[in-house]
């Protein structure tokens, strides 16, 4: 378990992290989200004792990081896959970590096999692709068989097979009762991986809730309906007190409605339905809705808002 209480970090007049309080619990994958510059990396560095907070507190299983006797057996982390000596082989890189932390040498072979790098264990890390470097970084995080794991952008550089592998790995680690905390900008992958979300913006806590509740609270949910008997269905729904939104493309939308209720009403009145589908925003849409005011850098298109006439067309209008 990781507990943050009033965690704050200032760099001069800039407040990078502002009074963060939340708990990362074992047994689930907790996603850590926020726009660029929100303070995610700074927060994770303070959680690992790499940066000292201006104020506030972080506890790992009830202890401060500097009180952990064998840190790698408590917490394993991947913050920067490039943080390794390029002249060392994958095996020697992990062996150095193992020997400096009192971890048996056999564990090096085990984690190399887990991440799929056994065949290149003797190759120097500087020749590794980005994806191979990520796998080696993950091996380092797993080396001490820790109860707590932290990953920053773990799928960066991985191919589809690798993404599928790391997703299942994180889920299996959580299923074992471990604490898994993962930060990523890849919303589609986070939606498939995380059970719980912690969202920050401009250093402040914006949300600390389950994945399902986060999407429900920050997006519109509705039922989309298509029918060749549109007027009859409208009369039936209005009579049942159901508010219907008519769209311009022939479909009907019921905000917050239950598809089962609508389907049963249509069946009772022998109304044919061509579509009856619950609609809910994606994690990305809900995230954009919540963090719209917290984005530090906004990109703007240089393209004109309306097509401009060609010179020839302009002269024709004279």
C-alpha positions in Angstrom: 0.0 0.0 0.0 1.2 3.5 -0.8 -0.2 6.4 1.3 0.2 10.1 0.4 -0.8 12.8 2.9 -0.7 16.5 1.9 2.2 15.8 -0.5 3.5 19.2 -1.9 6.5 20.1 -4.0 7.5 23.6 -4.9 10.3 24.7 -7.2 10.8 28.4 -6.3 7.4 30.0 -6.9 6.1 27.2 -9.0 3.9 24.6 -7.2 4.4 21.3 -9.1 2.4 19.1 -6.7 -0.2 20.7 -4.5 -1.4 19.0 -1.3 -2.0 15.5 -2.8 -3.7 13.0 -0.5 -4.7 9.5 -1.8 -4.1 5.8 -1.1 -2.9 3.2 -3.7 -4.4 -0.1 -2.5 -3.3 -3.6 -3.1 -5.2 -6.1 -5.2 -6.1 -3.7 -8.0 -4.4 -1.9 -10.8 -4.5 1.9 -10.1 -4.1 4.2 -13.1 -2.4 7.6 -12.6 -3.6 10.1 -15.2 -3.1 13.8 -15.8 -2.2 16.2 -18.7 1.4 17.0 -19.5 2.9 19.1 -16.7 0.2 17.9 -14.2 2.9 16.7 -11.7 2.7 13.0 -12.3 6.4 12.3 -12.7 7.3 14.6 -9.7 4.7 12.7 -7.6 6.1 9.3 -8.5 9.7 10.5 -7.8 8.6 11.6 -4.3 6.9 8.3 -3.8 10.2 6.6 -4.4 12.3 8.9 -2.3 14.1 10.3 -5.4 12.7 13.9 -4.7 12.1 15.3 -1.2 8.7 16.9 -0.8 8.4 20.5 0.4 5.7 19.3 2.8 3.5 16.3 3.3 4.3 12.6 3.7 4.6 9.4 1.7 4.5 5.9 3.4 5.2 2.6 1.8 3.5 -0.2 3.7 3.5 2.2 6.7 7.2 3.2 6.4 9.1 6.1 4.9 11.2 5.0 1.9 14.5 5.6 3.7 13.3 3.2 6.4 13.1 0.3 4.1 15.9 -2.2 4.7 15.8 -3.8 1.2 13.9 -1.3 -1.0 13.7 -3.6 -4.1 11.9 -6.2 -2.0 9.3 -3.7 -1.0 8.8 -1.7 -4.2 9.9 -2.1 -7.8 9.7 0.8 -10.3 10.1 1.6 -14.0 10.4 5.4 -14.4 12.9 5.6 -17.2 13.8 2.6 -19.3 17.0 4.4 -20.5 18.4 4.6 -17.0 21.0 1.8 -17.4 24.6 1.5 -18.4 24.6 0.9 -22.2 27.9 -1.0 -22.1 26.5 -3.7 -19.8 24.6 -6.7 -21.0 21.0 -7.2 -19.9 22.2 -10.0 -17.6 25.0 -7.9 -16.0 22.7 -4.9 -15.6 20.3 -7.0 -13.6 23.1 -8.9 -11.8 24.5 -5.5 -10.4 21.0 -4.6 -9.1 20.6 -8.0 -7.5 24.0 -8.1 -5.8 23.6 -4.5 -4.5 20.3 -5.5 -2.9 21.1 -9.0 -1.6 18.9 -10.7 -4.2 19.8 -14.3 -5.3 21.5 -14.6 -8.7 18.9 -17.1 -9.8 16.3 -14.4 -9.7 18.1 -12.6 -12.6 17.4 -15.6 -14.8 13.8 -15.8 -13.7 12.9 -12.2 -14.5 14.8 -12.3 -17.9 12.6 -15.3 -18.8 9.5 -13.5 -17.5 10.0 -10.5 -19.8 11.2 -12.5 -22.8 14.8 -11.4 -22.9 16.6 -14.7 -22.2 17.8 -15.0 -25.8 19.5 -11.6 -25.7 20.7 -11.7 -22.1 24.3 -11.4 -23.1 23.8 -8.5 -25.5 24.7 -5.0 -24.5 21.8 -2.7 -23.6 22.9 0.1 -25.9 21.9 -2.1 -28.9 18.4 -2.7 -27.6 15.3 -1.3 -29.3 13.0 1.0 -27.3 10.7 -2.0 -26.6 13.5 -4.2 -25.5 14.7 -1.5 -23.2 11.2 -1.3 -21.7 11.2 -5.0 -21.1 14.6 -4.8 -19.3 13.3 -1.9 -17.2 10.3 -4.0 -16.2 12.6 -6.9 -15.4 14.5 -4.6 -13.0 11.2 -3.6 -11.3 10.3 -7.3 -10.8 13.8 -8.3 -9.6 13.1 -8.1 -5.9 9.7 -9.8 -6.2 8.2 -6.7 -4.5 4.7 -6.3 -3.1 4.4 -2.9 -4.7 5.1 -2.0 -8.3 5.1 1.4 -10.1 5.3 1.8 -13.8 5.6 5.1 -15.8 4.5 4.7 -19.4 5.2 0.9 -19.4 3.9 0.2 -22.9 6.1 2.9 -24.5 7.9 1.3 -27.5 6.2 -2.1 -27.2 4.6 -3.8 -30.2 1.0 -5.2 -29.9 2.1 -8.5 -28.5 4.2 -6.7 -25.9 1.3 -4.4 -25.0 -0.9 -7.4 -24.5 1.8 -9.0 -22.4 2.4 -6.1 -20.0 -1.4 -5.6 -19.6 -1.8 -9.2 -18.5 1.3 -9.0 -16.3 0.0 -6.0 -14.4 -3.4 -7.6 -13.9 -1.8 -10.9 -12.7 0.4 -9.0 -10.3 -2.7 -7.2 -8.8 -4.6 -10.6 -8.7 -1.7 -11.9 -6.5 -2.6 -9.1 -4.0 0.2 -6.7 -5.0 -0.1 -3.0 -5.2 0.2 -1.9 -8.9 0.4 1.8 -9.8 0.7 2.8 -13.4 0.9 6.1 -15.2 0.2 6.3 -19.0 -1.0 8.7 -21.7 -2.4 5.8 -23.7 -6.1 6.0 -22.7 -7.3 3.1 -24.7 -4.8 0.8 -22.9 -5.5 2.3 -19.5 -9.2 1.6 -20.0 -8.4 -2.1 -20.5 -6.0 -2.3 -17.6 -6.9 -0.1 -14.6 -9.6 -0.8 -12.1 -9.2 2.4 -10.2 -8.1 5.9 -11.3 -6.3 8.8 -9.6 -6.4 11.9 -11.8 -4.5 15.1 -11.2 -4.3 18.5 -12.9 -1.9 21.3 -12.2 -0.6 19.4 -9.2 -4.1 19.0 -7.6 -6.2 15.9 -7.1 -9.2 15.9 -9.5 -10.5 12.4 -9.1 -9.9 9.3 -7.0 -12.5 6.7 -8.0 -13.2 3.5 -9.8 -12.9 3.4 -13.6 -16.7 2.9 -14.1 -17.6 5.7 -11.8 -15.1 8.1 -13.4 -16.6 7.6 -16.9 -20.1 7.8 -15.6 -19.5 11.0 -13.6 -17.6 12.8 -16.4 -19.5 11.9 -19.5 -23.0 11.6 -21.0 -24.6 8.2 -21.2 -27.7 7.6 -23.3 -29.6 4.9 -25.3 -29.6 5.2 -29.1 -32.7 4.0 -30.9 -33.6 3.5 -34.6 -37.0 2.3 -35.8 -39.1 2.5 -38.9 -42.1 3.3 -36.6 -40.6 6.5 -35.2 -43.8 8.4 -34.5 -45.5 5.4 -32.7 -42.4 4.9 -30.5 -42.3 8.6 -29.7 -45.9 8.4 -28.5 -45.2 5.3 -26.4 -42.1 6.8 -24.8 -43.8 10.1 -24.0 -46.8 8.3 -22.5 -44.3 6.4 -20.2 -42.7 9.7 -19.1 -39.5 9.0 -21.0 -37.7 12.1 -22.3 -36.5 11.6 -25.9 -34.0 13.7 -27.9 -34.7 13.7 -31.6 -31.5 13.9 -33.7 -31.3 15.1 -37.3 -30.3 11.7 -38.7 -33.5 9.8 -37.9 -32.3 8.3 -34.6 -33.7 8.9 -31.1 -31.6 9.3 -27.9 -32.8 8.8 -24.4 -30.4 10.3 -21.8 -29.8 8.1 -18.8 -32.4 5.6 -20.0 -32.3 1.9 -19.5 -32.3 -0.1 -22.8 -34.2 -2.9 -21.1 -37.1 -0.6 -20.2 -37.2 0.8 -23.8 -37.0 -2.6 -25.4 -39.9 -3.9 -23.2 -42.1 -0.9 -24.1 -41.4 -1.4 -27.8 -42.2 -5.2 -27.5 -45.5 -4.5 -25.6 -46.6 -2.2 -28.4 -45.2 -4.5 -31.2 -42.9 -1.7 -32.4 -40.0 -2.9 -34.6 -36.5 -1.7 -33.5 -33.5 -1.6 -35.9 -31.2 -0.4 -33.1 -31.3 -0.3 -29.3 -27.8 0.4 -28.0 -26.5 1.9 -24.7 -23.9 4.6 -25.4 -21.2 5.8 -23.1 -18.2 7.9 -23.5 -14.7 6.4 -23.7 -12.1 7.0 -20.9 -10.4 9.5 -23.2 -13.6 11.5 -23.6 -14.3 11.5 -19.9 -10.7 12.5 -19.2 -10.7 15.3 -21.6 -14.0 16.6 -20.1 -12.6 16.6 -16.6 -9.1 18.0 -17.3 -10.1 20.7 -19.9 -9.3 23.5 -17.5 -6.0 21.9 -16.3 -4.2 21.6 -19.6 -1.1 23.7 -19.5 -0.3 23.7 -23.3 -3.0 24.1 -25.9 -2.2 23.5 -29.5 -4.1 25.4 -32.2 -4.5 24.7 -35.9 -3.1 27.2 -38.3 -5.7 26.2 -40.9 -8.4 28.8 -41.6 -11.8 28.1 -40.0 -13.5 28.4 -43.4 -12.2 27.6 -46.9 -10.8 30.6 -48.6 -11.7 31.3 -52.3 -9.0 30.8 -54.9 -7.8 34.0 -56.6 -9.6 33.1 -59.8 -12.9 32.6 -57.9 -12.4 35.9 -56.1 -12.0 37.8 -59.4 -15.1 36.1 -60.9 -17.2 37.6 -58.1 -16.1 41.1 -59.0 
